[in-house]
Amino acid sequence: MPDALFPRPMDDDVTLIALVKTAGWTVLVVAFGILLALLAQDDVPWLHVWLHVGAVLLGAVTVWGVARGRVVFAARTVVWGMWVLATLVTVNNGGVRGPNLLNFLVMVVFAGWVLGTRATLALTACTSVLFVGLLWGDTQDLIPPAHFENRVAYGIYLAGILSLTAYMTLMSRRSYLGQLREAQRIAADLAGRERELRKLQLAVEQSPECIVITDLAQRIEYANPALERSLGLSPGEALGRLSGELSTLGLSAQQQGELQQARLQGEGWSGELSRRRRDGQSCVEWLVVAPIRQPDGAVTHWVEIKHDITERRRAAAEIHRLAYFDSLTGLPNRAALLERLQMLSWRDTPPQALLQLNLARFRTFNEARGQEVGDRLLRAVAQRLGQGLPEGGRTYRLGADEFAILLPGQERDETVAAARALAFAERLHAALQEPLSLGEGAAAAEGGASEDSCRVACCLGITLYPQRGDDAPQDGLRRCGTALHDARARGPGHSRFYEPGMAEAAERRFVLERELRQAVAGDELVIYLQSQVNTQGTLCGAEVLVRWQHPQRGLVPPGEFIPVAEESGLIVAVGDWVLLRACQWLARHAPDLPGFRLSVNLSPRQFARPGFVEHLQACLRDTGVNPAQLTLEVTEGVVIGDFEDAVAKMRQLAALGIEFSLDDFGTGYSSLAYLKRLPIHELKIDKSFVQCAPDSPDDASLVDSILLVAERLRLRVVAEGVETQAQADFMGQRLPSVLYQGYWLGRPQPADQWLAGLNPTPRH
């Protein structure tokens, strides 16, 4: 049996240790049993007794050696010691005719298991020589005959030989089966590893990445098909060539030096390289070079992996463009502006002028001409804004019709920088007044120079940035936006430079808007009534007005919060609240006011929103108010935009019995073309005409014209703002059916208080 199956020392081989230990105990027990049997004879054979005493000692030494962990020593002791003792017993007890030959067969087999090939061959050779000598001695009658008188001793001997042989056979079978299972496990493990290696091989061969393995001299020992396809090589053509000719081709001189240094230090390296494909197109690749180490840490090969990142770079560039540039105009966007402002340092950079502009009436232009033409206008404006920029200036599109311009700083003096920015703003206004080409087929805007051009006006807000060390980009944009808001309030063509008071006003508007939202939800609004009487002093109706009873600031005048509500869109919620409270009040007190009409103002936003008619119908149904006692006051702004939709809504509500009053008549377009199509029942002459008519011939003529229109269209007339007897007499003399409304009759009062002190008689 090969020594490779039994590595030396065999201290960790459980089977061999058990064999040696068992052999020692067997020799000890059998020899001791035979010794006792021999001593019990009448004629004690003392030679055999002493030989078996030696066998007992031999067994004891073997057991002791195993116990001390000296297994090889114990195995050699029991094998060669027993061989010597068995030889002596055999020579003195019949030779080849004696019973002791079985010892030699057992010892040869035992030696084969525990001592290996060399010891077994040596033992076999010695035994062969012994057998030859015994045969020769037997022929020469030199060997005494065998003695079998002590059958007990003989039985013990045979039992010991049989037991040891059986144990050795079973243990050898167990060891063989264990080794067979281990071999099978190793074979299965190797097969599994081979499958995994095959998978890895297939993965490398089929990988889209270019993979190369080189030796320490950088000569290619393996190149996968991806590299061969990328370079247009035939299979195997890359083998033996230097990687610098193929895999790492395209590295700069600096990169090559870094890679060489990494190789010398046994470290990995990665970097980007550019080259041309075989079709002539340039590509960008990411190269990773890593060492291949053996278990002892020695580097034997290098692996090089290349990944084509051309499309990834293009995608990254496109993402950057989308993130920082406007797709319509190609200008940098708000994010790019914020990033640029973030880079400016107050200590190192002179204050730069930041301008934010808004195109006037762009929404109207876009709705009238269409979005496509609106986009052309925005592109034309972007191009025009870039034409007059000083060196280093940049234009940005912030969104919709808002643009920003950042002018480079030249002076530390903020006064000089502000004057330069204002001068640039004036040139910008003039430049936008020049015709803008909108391309073929574009419709002309108002004031356009031709069919494919138009002029635009804008409002400009200006600030300087940075103004202090902790100035943030958002602070600069907020200041600029505040100045722009103030410029828009003044009308197209205006520029406003930011002033600290603007921020305070903007903060007040913001706080007011927030508190107004809470006021609507918290029922802090109050409805007031102002009487309407005829020329005989009879009460005919009242107009509903809204006031805000602030819990801390007291009564907030409408002139302060109504513009904020209009600008923020809260006017819809406020209008709905007023309409609901007015209907509830009218339904509750209408029985005590026969022939009484209640007028409620509607904002254009409130009236234009989808579902307004249904909302009002639900309000009438829930409150139970008589629609015939309700008048809705609208301005000309209600019908500007979607005229047909406005007419349809008004006719639908008029069919319920609701009447409409056209408020502030004479201050807008006062177009008779749409007036005759509207289901209007009443005209309200604006107070500016009523109060000036007695003393101004022009205003008197205008009032006469309005009264004539009302007479021809059979419309009721309300003169609002009547504050004196002269104004009342002027209106009453021209139209006896006119209704008065104003301070001449009394100031507006809370609805319940108005009702409690109702006195429609005018004051003289």
Order of alpha helices (4+ residues) and beta strands (2+ residues): alpha-alpha-alpha-alpha-alpha-alpha-beta-beta-alpha-alpha-beta-beta-beta-alpha-alpha-beta-alpha-alpha-beta-beta-alpha-beta-beta-beta-alpha-beta-alpha-beta-beta-beta-alpha-alpha-beta-alpha-alpha-beta-alpha-beta-alpha-beta-alpha-alpha-beta-alpha-beta-beta-alpha
